[in-house]
Amino acid sequence: VDLHSLSHHNTPAMKRMHRWAVIIILFLSMWLSAINNVLPLGYQVPPEYHSMILALPLWFVVLFGSYSLGTIGYNLMTFPSCDEAAKELRKEMEQAKADLRKRGLQIS
């Protein structure tokens, strides 16, 4: 196996994905062991907590969705405005329109 061909798997995005995969696998293994009462040192989950344990994945999905929406909202509110780049883009658009008009294309 050529290790250099695998170097694209060492990107920050892949590291984050691996971290999330490990967290999910750990959670699912603990959750399944709690549901099936296969816990270390013979610990037994009290019956009144069983329904709460069954709902944990749903709560984690809700929490993850809330976190994601909050993160997206925060990033949108703090998104930097690039006034100079916008002016340059408008100037380039006007130049392109003028060039197209010279070539006989009608632009509104």
Salt bridges, closest charged atoms under 4 A:
ASP99 OD2 - ARG103 NE 3.30
